[in-house]
Amino acid sequence: MERSYIQGRGAQKNVHNVFFKEEYVQEHIEGIDEWEQDKPKTAFSIVHPKSIVNKVDSPDVGMAYSVNPYQGCEHGCIYCYARNSHQYWGMSAGLDFETKILVKQNAPKLFREFLKKKTWQGETISLSGNTDCYQPLERKFKLTQAILKIALEFGQPISIISKNSLVLRDMDILAEMAQRNLSAVFISINSLTEDTRLLLEPRTVTAKQRLQVIEKLSSHGIPVGIMCAPVIPGLTDHEIPKVLKAAADAGAQWAGYTNVRLNGEIGKIFQDWLFQAYPDRANKIWHSIKSCHQGKVNNSEFGNRMRGSGQLADIINNSFKLHCKRNKLNLKPMILDSSHFNNRRDNQLNLFDF
């Protein structure tokens, strides 16, 4: 019996949590024990972690430190590498990841405490190294906004990666930071085709809206780049020229990309989704992804995992470089200024600490 496609969700099922020895499965679809599965709704839980700034050891991701106010992401992007981390919280990397969001309510407080450390020198911190800091729940909890206000207060440089237009809400804060070269925003766009976005990234804003975000941020003096990521061979790779041109025309200064990498349980989730979303070309796309990772979909080798290897990966890389050059992207490095950072202040004055 074929399962119906769940509209508005990326993952089409939950997969087994690798940390659990047992799992529940549906053995029979008929009879009095038939499972009735309603369209999954989003829920959230408040959590209080002990730390919020994470050191990033990977040499491939272009960031040294990251902050993630939320665990899980309602955007539901089917390829998201952060899905695996949901398993550490006792949940599935599948539907659980996009329907059971953990809100780190003490994130601003922890962030302020971190910046006060005598050993901290104000290196650039990235928001959304794992999940999008401007996902829908940010409208309610405003954790990202609180973190940005603290960063402005301390002169702490912040880079942001997002695919949500909610970033425009904090444009005034980002613009004030940008005056001292303390902020940069990267907007993620890997396709300009709306039908593709609806399936790949079901709860995100349209590519047209994201281009408008780039234009508005840029017009307010906030440096903006684009992440054309991830490129999915056989599905979105042909759009690289159009995406880069549109982003540059909107005001983007930099561009980066990654080749899709389906590590851990994401391979199972993506494959299940792929054969439901694109049954006519699923095999071609699946084998194209494999051809970029030495016959696998989950290459974890530093240096190759984000770009891939082989003929198709080289074609994608060359196309990306060519169209960056044509559109005058990456003419200068993106370097924020940590010289403004100051945590040597009288703590008695901080009467309104978050």
Sequence and secondary structure as in RCSB ss.txt:
>XXXX:A:sequence
MERSYIQGRGAQKNVHNVFFKEEYVQEHIEGIDEWEQDKPKTAFSIVHPKSIVNKVDSPDVGMAYSVNPYQGCEH
GCIYCYARNSHQYWGMSAGLDFETKILVKQNAPKLFREFLKKKTWQGETISLSGNTDCYQPLERKFKLTQAILKI
ALEFGQPISIISKNSLVLRDMDILAEMAQRNLSAVFISINSLTEDTRLLLEPRTVTAKQRLQVIEKLSSHGIPVG
IMCAPVIPGLTDHEIPKVLKAAADAGAQWAGYTNVRLNGEIGKIFQDWLFQAYPDRANKIWHSIKSCHQGKVNNS
EFGNRMRGSGQLADIINNSFKLHCKRNKLNLKPMILDSSHFNNRRDNQLNLFDF
>XXXX:A:secstr
      TT S SS    TT S       SSSTT         EEEEE  S  EEE   SSSS SEEE SEES TT
  TT GGGGGGGGGTS SSHHHHHEEEEETTHHHHHHHHHT TT     EEETSSS TTSTTHHHH HHHHHHHH
HHHHT  EEEEE  GGGGGGHHHHHHHHTTT EEEEEE S   HHHHHHHSTTS  HHHHHHHHHHHHHTT  EE
EEEEEE TTTTGGGHHHHHHHHHHHT  EEEEEE    TTHHHHHHHHHHHH TTTHHHHHHHHHHTTTT S   
 TTTTTT  SHHHHHHHHHHHHHHHHTT SSS      TT    S GGG TT  
